[in-house]
Amino acid sequence: MQSPLSNFMGRTKKVKSAGRFGTRYGLRVRRTWVEIDVLQRQKYVCKKCGKRAVKRVGTAIWECKSCGYKFAGGAYIPVSPAAKIVEQAISRGRS
């Protein structure tokens, strides 16, 4: 016999990790959330040691698991779009 909860939980192939929200909040919100969630949970390349070991510790706090380098970055990705623009402006000023 199946558990009574098995009738409520469908497959989460299409909605990925947003499946935990069920049918709540609307499809667009859940899809946007999945895009952000995938970006913030992946590993990034460390600026200091070059290894793919940078993970998010907290909001805008990133740490390399290899060398221990800890730095502030974007909320969901290590380098925010605004920081990229500033870096480009600085590098153009040096040339």
Backbone as JSON, one array per atom type, in Angstrom:
{
  "sequence": "MQSPLSNFMGRTKKVKSAGRFGTRYGLRVRRTWVEIDVLQRQKYVCKKCGKRAVKRVGTAIWECKSCGYKFAGGAYIPVSPAAKIVEQAISRGRS",
  "N": [[0.83, -1.18, 0.0], [0.46, 2.25, -0.78], [1.87, 5.21, 0.63], [-0.08, 7.88, 2.08], [0.99, 10.38, 1.49], [2.31, 10.07, -0.89], [0.63, 10.57, -2.98], [0.51, 13.3, -3.2], [3.07, 14.3, -3.79], [4.6, 14.85, -6.75], [6.64, 14.06, -9.63], [9.86, 15.65, -9.97], [11.24, 16.37, -12.21], [11.03, 18.35, -14.25], [10.86, 20.75, -12.81], [12.99, 20.7, -11.13], [14.99, 21.56, -8.35], [13.06, 23.21, -7.32], [10.87, 21.76, -6.9], [10.28, 21.21, -4.32], [8.63, 23.19, -3.45], [6.17, 22.56, -4.35], [3.03, 23.26, -5.8], [2.95, 25.88, -5.24], [3.45, 29.47, -5.35], [3.72, 30.01, -8.12], [4.66, 29.38, -11.55], [6.57, 30.93, -12.96], [8.02, 32.26, -10.94], [9.13, 30.07, -9.59], [10.74, 28.96, -11.59], [12.59, 31.05, -12.02], [13.76, 31.06, -9.51], [15.01, 28.54, -9.56], [17.0, 28.93, -11.51], [18.66, 30.83, -10.22], [19.34, 29.35, -7.93], [20.81, 27.19, -8.99], [23.05, 28.55, -9.99], [24.19, 29.62, -7.63], [24.95, 27.39, -6.17], [26.91, 26.02, -7.53], [30.42, 25.22, -8.15], [33.13, 27.53, -8.31], [35.98, 29.06, -9.99], [38.92, 29.76, -8.23], [40.4, 32.92, -7.58], [42.88, 33.2, -6.47], [44.31, 30.67, -6.18], [43.55, 29.27, -8.44], [42.11, 26.91, -8.61], [39.1, 24.97, -9.03], [37.21, 25.48, -6.68], [35.72, 27.25, -5.2], [33.13, 28.09, -3.08], [29.88, 29.14, -1.98], [29.52, 30.66, 1.12], [27.93, 32.26, 2.69], [25.48, 34.92, 2.38], [26.72, 36.72, -0.2], [29.3, 36.03, 0.58], [32.17, 34.26, -0.1], [34.21, 31.33, -0.33], [37.27, 29.66, -0.86], [37.7, 26.28, -0.93], [40.03, 24.97, -1.15], [42.44, 26.62, -0.81], [41.6, 28.28, 1.2], [41.02, 30.95, 0.87], [39.03, 33.7, 1.45], [36.43, 35.82, 0.46], [34.44, 38.75, -0.39], [31.7, 38.91, -2.56], [29.34, 38.79, -5.21], [25.81, 38.31, -4.43], [24.76, 35.9, -5.36], [26.55, 34.91, -7.22], [30.13, 34.73, -7.49], [31.33, 37.05, -8.65], [29.74, 39.96, -9.1], [27.55, 41.46, -11.59], [27.83, 44.26, -11.55], [30.34, 44.57, -10.38], [31.95, 43.5, -12.37], [31.75, 45.47, -14.35], [33.0, 47.61, -13.08], [35.59, 46.55, -12.78], [36.35, 46.37, -15.49], [36.36, 49.09, -16.17], [38.43, 50.02, -14.56], [40.61, 48.55, -15.56], [40.74, 49.58, -18.14], [41.49, 52.17, -17.62], [44.1, 51.88, -16.79], [45.49, 51.18, -19.08]],
  "CA": [[0.0, 0.0, 0.0], [1.23, 3.49, -0.87], [1.67, 6.19, 1.7], [-1.0, 8.95, 1.66], [1.73, 11.53, 0.98], [2.82, 9.82, -2.23], [-0.31, 11.13, -3.95], [0.72, 14.73, -3.3], [4.38, 14.62, -4.35], [4.83, 14.37, -8.1], [8.04, 14.04, -10.03], [10.44, 17.0, -10.0], [12.19, 16.42, -13.33], [10.96, 19.64, -14.94], [11.04, 21.9, -11.93], [14.26, 20.48, -10.43], [14.98, 21.74, -6.9], [11.88, 23.96, -6.92], [9.8, 20.8, -6.64], [9.95, 21.21, -2.9], [7.6, 24.18, -3.21], [4.89, 22.05, -4.83], [2.39, 24.12, -6.8], [2.86, 27.23, -4.69], [4.24, 30.63, -5.81], [3.64, 30.24, -9.55], [5.71, 28.75, -12.35], [7.64, 31.87, -13.3], [8.83, 32.49, -9.74], [9.9, 28.85, -9.32], [11.79, 28.83, -12.63], [13.61, 32.05, -11.71], [14.45, 30.59, -8.32], [15.89, 27.43, -9.94], [18.17, 29.51, -12.19], [19.53, 31.42, -9.19], [19.81, 28.27, -7.06], [21.85, 26.44, -9.7], [24.25, 29.39, -10.04], [24.84, 29.83, -6.33], [25.42, 26.14, -5.59], [28.01, 25.4, -8.27], [31.76, 25.62, -7.74], [33.75, 28.51, -9.18], [37.44, 29.06, -10.0], [39.52, 30.66, -7.25], [41.29, 33.94, -8.15], [44.18, 33.1, -5.85], [45.03, 29.42, -6.48], [43.16, 28.79, -9.76], [41.35, 25.66, -8.57], [37.64, 25.09, -9.05], [36.86, 25.09, -5.33], [35.07, 28.35, -4.49], [31.73, 27.84, -2.78], [29.19, 30.19, -1.23], [29.44, 30.4, 2.55], [26.76, 33.02, 3.14], [25.1, 35.92, 1.41], [27.84, 37.5, -0.75], [30.58, 35.6, 1.15], [32.65, 33.12, -0.86], [35.44, 30.78, 0.23], [37.93, 28.58, -1.6], [37.87, 25.13, -0.04], [41.39, 24.47, -1.33], [43.45, 27.47, -0.18], [41.02, 29.0, 2.33], [40.82, 32.36, 0.52], [37.65, 34.12, 1.68], [36.23, 37.16, -0.07], [33.08, 39.19, -0.62], [31.38, 38.99, -3.98], [27.92, 38.97, -5.43], [24.96, 37.52, -3.55], [24.52, 34.56, -5.91], [27.74, 34.49, -7.96], [31.29, 35.4, -6.87], [31.58, 38.39, -9.2], [28.47, 40.52, -9.52], [27.63, 42.21, -12.85], [28.34, 45.62, -11.28], [31.78, 44.46, -10.14], [32.58, 43.28, -13.68], [31.82, 46.76, -15.03], [34.02, 48.39, -12.38], [36.89, 45.97, -13.15], [36.64, 46.78, -16.86], [36.68, 50.52, -16.17], [39.76, 50.17, -13.95], [41.63, 48.03, -16.47], [40.85, 50.51, -19.28], [42.19, 53.35, -17.12], [45.53, 51.56, -16.68], [46.11, 51.04, -20.4]],
  "C": [[0.88, 1.25, 0.0], [0.91, 4.4, 0.31], [0.71, 7.28, 1.21], [-0.28, 10.16, 1.09], [2.21, 11.32, -0.45], [1.89, 10.36, -3.31], [-0.07, 12.61, -4.17], [2.04, 15.09, -3.96], [4.54, 14.0, -5.73], [6.31, 14.3, -8.39], [8.56, 15.46, -10.14], [11.44, 17.13, -11.15], [12.2, 17.8, -14.0], [11.3, 20.81, -14.04], [12.29, 21.8, -11.07], [14.12, 20.74, -8.93], [13.79, 22.55, -6.41], [10.69, 23.04, -6.68], [9.39, 20.77, -5.19], [8.87, 22.23, -2.56], [6.22, 23.71, -3.66], [4.32, 22.97, -5.9], [2.32, 25.56, -6.34], [3.76, 28.22, -5.44], [4.23, 30.88, -7.31], [4.86, 29.72, -10.3], [6.87, 29.68, -12.64], [8.58, 32.1, -12.11], [9.69, 31.27, -9.47], [10.99, 28.64, -10.34], [12.92, 29.81, -12.38], [14.44, 31.6, -10.52], [15.41, 29.45, -8.66], [17.14, 27.95, -10.63], [19.17, 30.09, -11.18], [20.14, 30.34, -8.32], [20.93, 27.47, -7.7], [23.15, 27.24, -9.73], [24.95, 29.48, -8.7], [25.4, 28.56, -5.74], [26.58, 25.49, -6.35], [29.36, 25.92, -7.77], [32.34, 26.57, -8.78], [35.27, 28.45, -9.05], [37.95, 30.13, -9.04], [40.47, 31.64, -7.95], [42.72, 33.76, -7.66], [44.94, 31.84, -6.3], [44.65, 28.81, -7.83], [42.39, 27.48, -9.78], [39.85, 25.94, -8.56], [37.12, 24.62, -7.69], [36.16, 26.18, -4.54], [33.59, 28.04, -4.33], [31.18, 28.97, -1.94], [29.07, 29.78, 0.23], [28.2, 31.06, 3.13], [26.42, 34.04, 2.09], [26.29, 36.8, 1.05], [29.19, 37.15, -0.13], [30.97, 34.29, 0.48], [33.97, 32.64, -0.29], [35.96, 29.66, -0.65], [38.19, 27.44, -0.62], [39.3, 24.57, -0.12], [42.42, 25.31, -0.54], [42.92, 28.28, 1.0], [40.78, 30.47, 2.09], [39.35, 32.71, 0.65], [37.5, 35.56, 1.2], [34.75, 37.46, -0.22], [32.87, 39.32, -2.12], [29.91, 39.31, -4.15], [27.11, 38.06, -4.52], [24.84, 36.09, -4.05], [25.68, 34.01, -6.73], [28.93, 35.28, -7.42], [31.57, 36.81, -7.38], [30.26, 38.92, -9.73], [28.63, 41.28, -10.84], [28.18, 43.63, -12.65], [29.85, 45.59, -11.06], [32.54, 44.23, -11.44], [32.77, 44.6, -14.42], [32.91, 47.63, -14.4], [35.41, 47.88, -12.74], [37.3, 46.39, -14.55], [37.05, 48.24, -16.92], [38.08, 50.75, -15.6], [40.84, 49.69, -14.9], [41.8, 48.92, -17.69], [41.64, 51.75, -18.86], [43.69, 53.12, -17.02], [46.21, 51.52, -18.03], [46.4, 52.35, -21.05]]
}
